[in-house]
Amino acid sequence: MKALLCKAFGPASTLVLEDVPGPEIKKNEILLDVHAAGVNFPDTLIIEGKYQFKPTFPFSPGGEAAGVISAVGEKVTHLKPGDRVMALTGWGSFAEQVAVPGYNVLPIPTSMDFTTAAAFSMTYGTSMHALKQRANLQAGETLLVLGASGGVGLAAVEIGKALGARVIAAASSAEKLEVAKSAGADELINYSETSLKDEVKRLTNGNGADVIYDPVGGDLFDQAIRAIAWNGRLLVVGFASGRIPDLPVNLTLLKGASVVGVFWGSFAQRQPQDNAANFKQLFAWFEEGKLKPLVSTVYPLEKAGEAIDLLGERRAVGKVVVLVGKTA
């Protein structure tokens, strides 16, 4: 099979496309014929040795995939060959086949194509877990989404609206904010032109945001924590800015606020039933037209390194997908 390989930690330009033997599955795994693979921020980190997990060389990046099951291990009873599925792989999706534990695989709705499915699991899974289990977002509350035009940001905007929240979308340009507006955002903040803290206070009559969804970190975190409401919850989703911020804990004391970590991958493994319930709701919203994943750019497998660079340089809007199979 063809696979995009990382043979040593480094930039995406060092990745190489090679023919390698297909994977052998364990008793609890399925073999997936990959049709499409989503590109996510962890892909930019894992190839440079900066992620929580460091796979053994050589490995293929790519943490999520969609395709058709070609074989199942003897302990996998809820899936069968021929099933159309999405899978959380950790790494390995930028290849024609990948072995995946059965508990990390979900059948996809018949109305969902492989490209959409590859853009769905990590962004919507992360945002649903963040807003439901971690923030307990309630109808009528105000949700501030930072980096609102990115994959997880747009998913948070849509899910926030589906849960009945008032959504303030924040991004770095007018063009990116138009994308967030199309996803349903009620209010928009261009933090390249104005103070994030001051605008949030203005839009909330001085009260601040009940829930803050932050996949960016850095300076935006520093401003956002100062614009949180009483009993507010700030969700730590990621650090796309490149800087992990320091927290002045006195601010949480003064606002009775919580700073809450979000690690969907571990949640999906530790609480598979809750994760499955989340996706049951997400798929229902998708079929009702409430969720409309935006795939802005697609790349062939041989150019997946360019896709990683697009995300790492924060130039991506919506989701970037690598097409692997012929029918993606």
C-alpha positions in Angstrom: 0.0 0.0 0.0 1.0 3.6 -0.4 1.7 5.6 2.8 3.0 9.1 3.6 5.8 8.4 6.1 7.6 10.3 8.8 11.0 8.8 9.2 12.5 11.4 11.5 11.0 14.3 13.4 10.9 17.5 11.3 8.8 19.7 9.1 6.1 18.4 6.7 8.5 18.9 3.8 10.5 15.8 5.1 7.5 13.4 4.7 7.9 10.9 1.9 5.4 8.7 0.0 6.4 5.1 -0.2 5.0 1.6 -0.9 4.9 -0.4 2.4 3.3 -3.6 3.5 -0.3 -3.3 4.7 -0.9 -3.6 8.4 -1.9 -6.8 10.2 -4.8 -6.5 12.6 -5.1 -7.7 16.2 -8.1 -9.5 17.6 -9.7 -6.2 18.8 -9.0 -4.2 15.6 -10.5 -3.6 12.2 -8.7 -3.0 8.9 -9.9 0.1 7.2 -9.5 0.9 3.5 -9.0 4.6 3.8 -11.0 6.8 1.4 -10.3 10.2 3.1 -8.4 11.5 6.1 -8.9 14.6 8.1 -6.0 17.0 8.9 -5.8 18.4 12.4 -3.5 20.5 14.5 -2.0 17.5 16.3 -0.7 16.4 12.9 1.6 19.5 12.8 2.9 18.6 16.3 3.3 14.8 16.0 5.7 15.0 13.0 8.0 17.4 14.9 8.0 15.4 18.1 6.0 18.0 20.0 2.9 16.0 20.7 1.9 14.0 23.8 2.5 10.7 21.9 5.7 9.9 19.9 5.1 6.9 17.5 7.9 4.6 16.5 9.6 5.5 13.2 8.6 5.2 10.5 4.9 6.2 10.9 2.2 7.9 9.0 0.5 11.0 10.5 -3.2 11.5 10.3 -5.4 11.1 13.3 -8.8 10.4 11.7 -10.1 8.6 8.7 -13.2 7.5 6.9 -13.6 4.6 4.6 -14.8 1.0 4.3 -13.9 -1.9 6.6 -12.1 -4.7 4.8 -11.5 -7.1 7.7 -12.4 -7.4 11.4 -10.6 -9.1 14.3 -12.3 -12.0 16.0 -13.2 -9.9 19.1 -14.9 -7.2 17.1 -18.6 -8.0 17.0 -20.4 -4.7 16.3 -18.7 -4.1 12.9 -18.3 -6.1 9.7 -16.5 -5.9 6.4 -18.2 -3.5 4.0 -19.3 -1.1 6.7 -18.9 2.6 5.9 -17.2 4.1 9.0 -15.2 6.9 10.5 -12.2 6.1 12.8 -10.1 7.8 15.3 -6.6 6.5 14.6 -4.2 8.7 16.6 -1.8 8.4 13.6 -1.6 6.3 10.5 -4.5 7.7 8.4 -2.3 9.1 5.6 -2.1 5.7 4.1 -4.3 3.4 2.0 -5.0 1.1 4.9 -4.9 1.5 8.7 -5.5 -0.9 11.6 -7.9 0.6 14.2 -9.2 -0.6 17.6 -12.9 -1.4 17.1 -13.9 0.9 20.0 -12.5 3.8 18.0 -14.7 3.2 14.9 -18.3 4.4 14.3 -20.6 3.7 11.3 -21.5 6.8 9.4 -25.0 7.9 8.2 -25.9 6.9 4.7 -26.3 10.6 3.8 -22.7 11.4 4.8 -19.9 11.0 2.2 -16.4 10.0 3.0 -14.9 13.5 2.7 -17.4 14.9 5.1 -16.9 12.0 7.5 -13.2 12.5 7.5 -13.8 16.1 8.5 -16.3 15.3 11.2 -15.1 13.0 13.9 -12.3 14.9 15.6 -13.7 18.5 15.3 -17.3 17.7 16.2 -16.3 15.0 18.7 -14.0 17.5 20.5 -16.5 20.4 20.5 -19.4 18.3 21.6 -17.5 16.8 24.5 -16.2 20.3 25.4 -19.6 22.0 25.4 -21.6 19.1 26.8 -19.6 17.2 29.3 -16.9 19.8 30.2 -18.8 23.1 30.1 -22.4 21.9 30.6 -23.5 24.7 28.2 -27.1 25.6 28.8 -29.7 27.2 26.5 -29.6 31.0 26.9 -26.0 31.2 28.0 -23.4 33.1 26.1 -20.7 31.1 24.3 -17.5 32.9 23.1 -15.6 30.8 20.5 -12.0 31.8 19.7 -10.5 30.8 16.4 -14.1 30.5 15.2 -13.3 29.9 11.5 -11.1 26.8 12.1 -12.3 23.2 12.2 -13.1 22.9 15.9 -14.1 26.5 16.1 -16.8 26.2 13.4 -18.0 23.0 15.0 -18.3 24.8 18.4 -20.3 27.6 16.8 -22.8 25.1 15.2 -23.1 22.9 18.3 -23.5 26.0 20.5 -26.4 27.1 18.4 -27.9 23.6 18.4 -27.8 23.7 22.2 -29.6 27.0 22.3 -26.7 29.3 23.3 -26.0 32.8 22.1 -22.7 32.5 20.2 -20.0 35.2 19.9 -17.5 34.2 17.2 -14.0 35.7 17.4 -11.4 35.4 14.6 -8.5 37.4 13.1 -10.1 38.7 9.9 -13.4 39.8 8.3 -13.2 37.0 5.8 -12.9 34.4 8.6 -15.8 36.0 10.5 -18.0 35.7 7.5 -17.5 32.0 7.6 -18.4 31.9 11.3 -21.5 34.0 10.6 -22.6 31.6 7.9 -22.3 28.8 10.6 -24.8 30.7 12.8 -22.8 33.0 15.0 -24.9 35.8 16.6 -22.1 38.3 17.1 -18.7 38.7 15.6 -15.3 40.0 17.0 -12.3 40.8 14.9 -9.5 40.5 17.4 -7.0 41.9 15.0 -8.7 45.2 15.1 -10.2 45.5 18.6 -9.7 44.4 22.2 -11.3 41.0 22.6 -11.9 41.7 26.3 -13.6 45.0 25.7 -15.8 43.7 22.9 -17.0 40.7 24.9 -17.8 43.0 27.8 -19.7 45.4 25.5 -21.7 42.6 23.8 -22.6 41.1 27.2 -23.6 44.3 29.0 -20.4 44.0 31.1 -21.3 40.5 32.3 -18.8 38.5 30.3 -19.1 35.1 28.5 -20.5 32.1 30.4 -18.5 29.7 28.4 -15.2 30.4 26.5 -14.0 27.9 23.9 -10.3 28.4 23.4 -8.3 26.3 20.8 -5.8 29.1 20.4 -4.2 29.9 23.7 -1.5 32.6 23.9 -2.5 36.2 24.1 -6.2 35.4 23.4 -6.4 33.3 26.5 -4.9 36.2 28.5 -7.7 38.5 27.3 -10.5 35.9 27.4 -10.0 35.0 31.0 -10.6 38.6 31.9 -13.9 38.6 30.0 -15.4 35.6 31.7 -18.7 35.7 33.5 -19.4 34.9 37.1 -19.4 31.1 37.4 -18.0 31.0 33.8 -16.1 28.1 32.3 -13.1 28.5 30.1 -12.4 25.5 27.9 -8.7 24.7 27.2 -8.9 23.0 23.8 -5.5 23.7 22.3 -2.7 26.1 21.6 -2.7 26.9 17.9 -1.0 30.2 18.7 2.1 28.3 19.7 2.2 29.6 23.3 0.9 27.8 26.3 -0.4 30.7 28.5 0.2 31.2 32.2 -3.0 31.4 34.4 -3.4 34.2 37.0 -5.4 32.0 39.3 -6.7 35.0 41.3 -9.0 35.7 38.3 -10.7 32.4 38.7 -11.2 33.2 42.4 -12.7 36.6 41.7 -15.2 35.3 39.1 -15.9 31.9 40.7 -14.8 30.6 37.3 -13.4 27.3 36.2 -10.7 26.6 33.7 -11.4 23.1 32.2 -9.2 20.9 30.1 -10.6 19.2 27.0 -8.9 16.0 25.7 -11.5 14.3 23.5 -9.2 11.4 22.5 -8.9 10.2 26.0 -12.6 10.8 26.7 -13.5 8.6 23.7 -11.4 5.8 25.0 -12.3 6.1 28.7 -16.0 6.8 28.2 -17.0 5.1 25.0 -20.7 4.9 25.8 -20.8 8.7 26.5 -18.9 9.3 23.3 -21.3 7.1 21.3 -24.2 9.0 22.8 -22.6 12.3 21.7 -22.2 11.1 18.1 -25.8 9.8 18.1 -26.9 13.4 18.7 -24.4 14.8 16.3 -25.5 12.5 13.5 -29.1 13.5 14.2 -28.3 17.2 14.0 -26.3 16.5 10.8 -29.3 14.8 9.2 -31.6 17.7 10.3 -29.2 20.1 8.6 -28.1 21.8 11.8 -24.5 20.8 11.2 -22.8 21.5 7.9 -19.1 20.6 8.0 -17.1 23.0 5.9 -14.3 21.3 3.9 -12.5 24.2 2.4 -9.5 22.4 0.8 -8.7 18.9 -0.3 -5.3 17.4 -1.2 -4.2 14.1 -2.8 -2.2 11.8 -0.5 1.1 12.7 -2.2 0.6 16.4 -1.2 -0.6 15.7 2.4 2.5 17.5 3.7 1.2 20.7 2.1 -2.1 20.2 3.9 -0.3 19.9 7.2 1.6 23.2 6.5 -1.7 25.0 5.6 -3.0 24.1 9.1 0.2 24.7 10.9 0.5 28.2 9.4 -3.1 29.0 10.5 -4.2 29.7 7.0 -6.9 27.1 6.9 -10.6 27.9 7.1 -12.9 25.1 8.1 -11.5 21.7 7.5 -8.7 20.3 5.3 -9.0 16.8 4.0 -6.6 14.4 2.3 -8.2 12.2 -0.4 -6.8 8.7 -0.3 -9.2 6.3 -2.0 -10.6 6.6 -5.5 -14.2 7.1 -4.3 -13.6 9.7 -1.5 
